[in-house]
């Protein structure tokens, strides 16, 4: 299932996330996030989604059995799930929540009040004095997202997607990758994530795996995994195999090689079975620009 909406500009999308950064966020929040949510965040760190509504199975709101839901927050602030402490205090919300979506009066949140291992997803309306469970867990919540065609604004994700942006100049990108400074390398990798070039990946990104510390290696591994899995229709299999080989040489980032291998296997099996439709992934060779 395609989940994230690939929009030209997305107020809710944060920079790509590593496993280490996600674990650090969980420590700050004081809660382990649901596994499906974690996987979505590692694929893309929050943003607009390919749905505009959430089906209400347990009770209606103002007579409707759906409510608008068009984005899912990522790890970060203003906006992001790390705003939870501020939002909770500012709006006098219950404790033990992680805010997934909200507009100042109505909130959707992971609710750990009754289960700290597998949180429910709750809806809270500070004006209407509503506080109730929407879904018993995050997976059930995700299943109830859909496109409402009658009661909300017209929404066609395939028409609304527009992800072609101007890339950072190649010489600037290479300079940042060769800087030896984490913040500059991170900036380059984030740019590469949105404008992938196989030659840059092969000749520069993989080379610095051997020359950097574990923090940079983790960022490289995370970015390469996201580059392959998020872009989907843009990859060159020989380069992917080289990426897997290089990541496997470094124990601290070898798990990214496993993730990439599993993803490619899944895509190839789906391609062989010809099960693609509008909600499936398509894999075709990537032609370097």
Legacy VTK file of the C-alpha trace (Angstrom):
# vtk DataFile Version 3.0
C-alpha trace
ASCII
DATASET POLYDATA
POINTS 289 float
0.000 0.000 0.000
1.312 3.433 -0.919
1.010 5.572 2.183
2.865 8.876 1.833
1.817 11.554 -0.625
4.867 12.714 -2.596
4.163 16.436 -2.801
6.416 19.211 -4.100
6.179 21.038 -0.795
5.000 19.360 2.392
4.794 21.327 5.623
4.627 18.132 7.687
7.515 16.208 6.105
10.700 16.287 8.192
14.263 15.370 7.117
14.984 11.640 6.734
15.358 9.736 9.977
17.837 7.107 11.151
17.152 4.257 13.550
19.423 5.931 16.112
17.540 9.234 15.824
14.228 7.401 16.166
15.396 5.648 19.324
16.558 8.971 20.756
13.110 10.464 20.067
11.455 7.544 21.842
13.628 8.211 24.896
12.560 11.852 24.880
8.891 10.900 24.536
9.183 8.195 27.164
7.369 5.692 24.956
8.207 3.016 22.414
6.346 3.798 19.197
4.261 1.092 17.466
6.286 -1.000 15.024
4.196 -0.069 11.975
4.535 3.626 12.798
8.304 3.198 13.196
8.544 1.559 9.761
6.552 4.384 8.184
8.802 6.989 9.815
11.950 5.267 8.572
10.437 5.206 5.086
9.525 8.905 5.280
9.688 11.099 8.350
6.100 12.313 8.499
4.080 14.224 5.962
0.898 14.326 3.944
-0.671 10.957 3.215
-2.583 9.426 0.300
-5.854 9.581 2.242
-8.073 12.408 3.406
-10.324 10.750 5.971
-10.520 8.325 8.864
-13.505 5.993 9.104
-15.155 6.109 12.540
-16.255 2.641 13.599
-16.918 3.195 17.299
-18.976 6.402 17.373
-19.876 9.324 15.095
-18.621 12.881 15.505
-21.235 15.549 14.825
-23.329 12.925 13.066
-20.559 11.859 10.665
-18.924 8.452 10.568
-15.666 9.881 9.270
-13.327 12.711 10.187
-10.722 14.536 8.105
-7.207 13.092 8.450
-4.668 14.071 5.817
-1.233 13.973 7.449
0.784 12.033 10.006
3.418 13.813 12.058
7.040 12.770 11.972
9.903 13.049 14.443
10.703 16.714 14.913
9.221 19.934 16.187
6.931 22.673 14.914
5.303 20.483 13.725
6.233 16.996 14.885
5.651 14.462 17.615
8.357 16.078 19.758
5.889 18.947 20.256
3.828 16.597 22.429
5.045 17.943 25.797
4.383 21.549 24.781
0.994 20.767 23.221
-0.072 18.740 26.245
0.671 21.629 28.592
-0.643 24.368 26.293
-3.994 22.672 25.642
-4.354 20.903 28.971
-4.414 17.483 27.345
-4.134 14.190 29.247
-0.650 12.888 29.897
0.705 9.668 28.374
-0.063 10.746 24.795
2.013 11.136 21.623
0.342 13.580 19.232
-0.071 12.258 15.684
-2.181 15.037 14.176
-4.020 18.082 15.450
-5.141 21.644 14.766
-5.294 23.297 18.181
-8.729 22.059 19.183
-8.968 18.484 17.954
-6.180 15.957 18.391
-5.338 12.417 17.292
-2.843 10.711 19.551
-1.182 7.465 20.495
-2.768 6.811 23.880
-0.593 5.017 26.452
-2.876 5.645 29.427
-4.192 2.091 29.600
-1.490 0.184 27.748
2.137 1.293 27.675
3.171 -1.524 25.321
0.517 -1.315 22.596
-1.140 2.118 22.691
-4.611 2.815 21.396
-5.267 5.770 19.095
-7.593 8.333 20.644
-9.497 11.424 19.525
-9.618 14.452 21.820
-11.704 17.571 21.218
-10.887 20.287 23.755
-13.909 22.381 22.738
-16.462 19.596 22.691
-15.088 17.815 25.753
-14.593 14.577 23.790
-11.985 11.964 24.658
-12.473 8.471 23.271
-10.630 5.600 21.601
-10.736 5.481 17.796
-8.798 2.239 17.388
-7.370 -0.287 19.821
-3.940 -0.076 18.197
-2.047 1.760 15.466
-2.451 -0.988 12.868
-6.249 -0.862 13.199
-6.071 2.916 12.940
-4.097 2.747 9.662
-6.604 0.297 8.178
-9.423 2.816 8.721
-7.797 5.545 6.605
-9.455 6.014 3.216
-10.432 8.589 0.561
-13.795 10.180 1.320
-15.321 11.391 -1.953
-18.659 12.772 -0.802
-18.342 14.589 2.484
-14.914 16.224 2.088
-12.913 18.184 -0.465
-12.122 16.483 -3.779
-8.945 14.464 -3.397
-7.045 12.416 -5.969
-3.545 11.536 -4.714
-2.299 10.531 -8.172
-3.122 13.999 -9.525
-1.864 15.812 -6.441
1.562 14.174 -6.379
4.369 16.327 -7.730
7.830 15.495 -6.494
10.145 16.856 -9.175
12.444 19.464 -7.628
15.634 21.220 -8.667
18.676 19.352 -7.377
21.576 20.866 -5.480
24.460 21.594 -7.887
26.613 18.484 -8.218
29.849 20.220 -7.238
28.233 21.532 -4.062
26.873 18.083 -3.229
30.299 16.472 -3.678
31.970 19.199 -1.617
29.604 18.567 1.301
30.140 14.798 1.107
33.923 15.303 1.227
33.817 17.842 4.074
34.288 15.322 6.885
31.700 17.218 8.964
28.535 15.428 10.033
26.141 18.362 9.549
27.413 18.973 6.002
27.389 15.282 5.087
23.864 15.002 6.487
22.740 17.932 4.320
24.225 16.270 1.248
22.621 12.920 2.031
19.228 14.529 2.590
19.580 16.209 -0.792
20.657 12.971 -2.439
17.582 11.305 -0.957
15.326 13.606 -2.956
17.468 13.792 -6.104
19.269 10.430 -6.352
22.177 10.022 -8.752
23.786 6.611 -9.039
27.205 8.028 -9.910
27.304 10.164 -6.752
26.187 7.234 -4.612
28.779 4.871 -6.090
31.754 7.213 -6.278
31.338 9.314 -3.150
28.719 8.115 -0.653
29.968 4.521 -0.490
33.578 5.657 -0.325
33.091 7.699 2.838
31.608 4.694 4.652
35.197 3.627 5.368
36.352 7.068 6.460
33.737 8.163 8.971
32.548 7.392 12.479
29.498 5.311 13.414
27.191 8.345 13.551
27.896 9.220 9.924
27.782 5.569 8.878
24.323 5.223 10.407
23.126 8.295 8.521
24.554 6.910 5.282
22.895 3.528 5.828
19.561 5.109 6.663
19.693 7.456 3.668
20.592 4.686 1.230
17.787 2.476 2.500
15.322 5.346 2.140
16.745 6.244 -1.284
15.997 2.738 -2.528
12.699 2.026 -0.758
11.098 5.464 -0.994
11.993 6.243 -4.598
10.955 2.715 -5.658
10.770 3.423 -9.370
14.340 4.754 -9.505
17.051 2.248 -8.779
19.811 0.474 -10.630
20.104 -3.119 -9.382
23.920 -3.423 -9.788
24.343 -0.280 -7.663
21.901 -1.627 -5.082
23.909 -4.849 -4.844
27.093 -2.828 -4.345
25.370 -0.802 -1.613
24.346 -4.029 0.139
27.903 -5.393 -0.066
29.454 -2.196 1.310
26.973 -1.897 4.183
27.577 -5.524 5.153
31.257 -4.693 5.680
30.318 -2.518 8.661
28.559 -4.366 11.537
26.910 -1.208 12.915
24.998 -0.571 9.676
24.645 -4.124 8.307
20.971 -4.129 9.350
20.309 -1.566 6.605
21.693 -4.066 4.082
19.197 -6.607 5.404
16.334 -4.126 5.063
17.319 -3.305 1.491
17.654 -6.995 0.593
14.212 -7.751 1.990
12.704 -4.807 0.145
14.202 -5.788 -3.215
13.076 -9.381 -2.731
9.546 -8.210 -1.962
9.449 -5.980 -5.036
10.814 -8.632 -7.368
8.351 -11.244 -6.092
5.480 -8.832 -6.580
6.699 -8.015 -10.074
6.909 -11.709 -11.024
3.417 -12.349 -9.718
2.111 -9.263 -11.588
0.027 -8.142 -8.634
0.609 -4.417 -9.044
-2.285 -2.034 -8.995
-2.774 1.575 -7.922
-1.851 0.740 -4.338
1.242 -1.339 -5.109
4.865 -0.528 -5.821
6.403 -0.729 -9.274
10.083 -1.366 -9.824
11.771 -0.352 -13.064
15.423 0.344 -13.881
16.658 3.768 -12.841
18.156 5.898 -15.582
20.766 8.194 -14.125
20.330 11.819 -15.060
LINES 1 290
289 0 1 2 3 4 5 6 7 8 9 10 11 12 13 14 15 16 17 18 19 20 21 22 23 24 25 26 27 28 29 30 31 32 33 34 35 36 37 38 39 40 41 42 43 44 45 46 47 48 49 50 51 52 53 54 55 56 57 58 59 60 61 62 63 64 65 66 67 68 69 70 71 72 73 74 75 76 77 78 79 80 81 82 83 84 85 86 87 88 89 90 91 92 93 94 95 96 97 98 99 100 101 102 103 104 105 106 107 108 109 110 111 112 113 114 115 116 117 118 119 120 121 122 123 124 125 126 127 128 129 130 131 132 133 134 135 136 137 138 139 140 141 142 143 144 145 146 147 148 149 150 151 152 153 154 155 156 157 158 159 160 161 162 163 164 165 166 167 168 169 170 171 172 173 174 175 176 177 178 179 180 181 182 183 184 185 186 187 188 189 190 191 192 193 194 195 196 197 198 199 200 201 202 203 204 205 206 207 208 209 210 211 212 213 214 215 216 217 218 219 220 221 222 223 224 225 226 227 228 229 230 231 232 233 234 235 236 237 238 239 240 241 242 243 244 245 246 247 248 249 250 251 252 253 254 255 256 257 258 259 260 261 262 263 264 265 266 267 268 269 270 271 272 273 274 275 276 277 278 279 280 281 282 283 284 285 286 287 288
